[in-house]
Amino acid sequence: MNTVMLVFAILGMSGGTEWLVVGLAILLLFGGRKIPELMRGLGGGIKEFKNATKEDNSSDLISHEKEKKNDSKS
């Protein structure tokens, strides 16, 4: 657990007060009505990224299995 804290300290992880200030600044800039829409868009982007990486991994796995079958037949 201490190593995790050390890594965060080295990377400059902000404390609770800094996050509160950032949150208030975002609230002032975008307003309360726009934030849920922004978060929905961010969530959709993350979901799309995860799906793309899963598809890429599965296609790599399928091509690897095909190569394995071809090598065993030879």
ZIKACOR-V577842 format. One record per residue. RES is the residue in one letter. SS is DSSP state (helix for helix, strand for strand, loop for the rest). PHI is phi in whole degrees, 0 to 359 (* if undefined). NEAR is the number of other ideal C-beta (glycine too) atoms within 8 Angstrom. Layout:
res=RES ss=SS phi=PHI near=NEAR
res=RES ss=SS phi=PHI near=NEAR
//
This chain:
res=M ss=loop phi=* near=4
res=N ss=helix phi=294 near=5
res=T ss=helix phi=293 near=6
res=V ss=helix phi=296 near=7
res=M ss=helix phi=297 near=8
res=L ss=helix phi=295 near=8
res=V ss=helix phi=298 near=8
res=F ss=helix phi=297 near=8
res=A ss=helix phi=293 near=8
res=I ss=helix phi=293 near=6
res=L ss=helix phi=283 near=6
res=G ss=loop phi=82 near=5
res=M ss=loop phi=297 near=6
res=S ss=loop phi=284 near=6
res=G ss=loop phi=274 near=6
res=G ss=helix phi=298 near=5
res=T ss=helix phi=295 near=6
res=E ss=helix phi=296 near=8
res=W ss=helix phi=295 near=9
res=L ss=helix phi=295 near=8
res=V ss=helix phi=295 near=8
res=V ss=helix phi=297 near=9
res=G ss=helix phi=299 near=8
res=L ss=helix phi=294 near=8
res=A ss=helix phi=296 near=8
res=I ss=helix phi=296 near=9
res=L ss=helix phi=298 near=10
res=L ss=helix phi=291 near=7
res=L ss=helix phi=289 near=6
res=F ss=helix phi=258 near=8
res=G ss=loop phi=84 near=8
res=G ss=helix phi=292 near=5
res=R ss=helix phi=280 near=6
res=K ss=helix phi=276 near=8
res=I ss=helix phi=298 near=11
res=P ss=helix phi=300 near=7
res=E ss=helix phi=294 near=8
res=L ss=helix phi=296 near=9
res=M ss=helix phi=293 near=8
res=R ss=helix phi=297 near=8
res=G ss=helix phi=295 near=8
res=L ss=helix phi=295 near=8
res=G ss=helix phi=297 near=8
res=G ss=helix phi=297 near=8
res=G ss=helix phi=294 near=8
res=I ss=helix phi=295 near=8
res=K ss=helix phi=298 near=8
res=E ss=helix phi=296 near=8
res=F ss=helix phi=296 near=8
res=K ss=helix phi=298 near=8
res=N ss=helix phi=298 near=8
res=A ss=helix phi=294 near=8
res=T ss=helix phi=290 near=8
res=K ss=helix phi=295 near=8
res=E ss=helix phi=296 near=8
res=D ss=helix phi=295 near=8
res=N ss=helix phi=294 near=8
res=S ss=helix phi=291 near=8
res=S ss=helix phi=291 near=8
res=D ss=helix phi=295 near=8
res=L ss=helix phi=295 near=8
res=I ss=helix phi=296 near=8
res=S ss=helix phi=293 near=8
res=H ss=helix phi=294 near=8
res=E ss=helix phi=294 near=8
res=K ss=helix phi=296 near=8
res=E ss=helix phi=297 near=8
res=K ss=helix phi=298 near=8
res=K ss=helix phi=295 near=8
res=N ss=helix phi=295 near=8
res=D ss=helix phi=292 near=7
res=S ss=helix phi=287 near=6
res=K ss=helix phi=285 near=5
res=S ss=loop phi=286 near=4
//
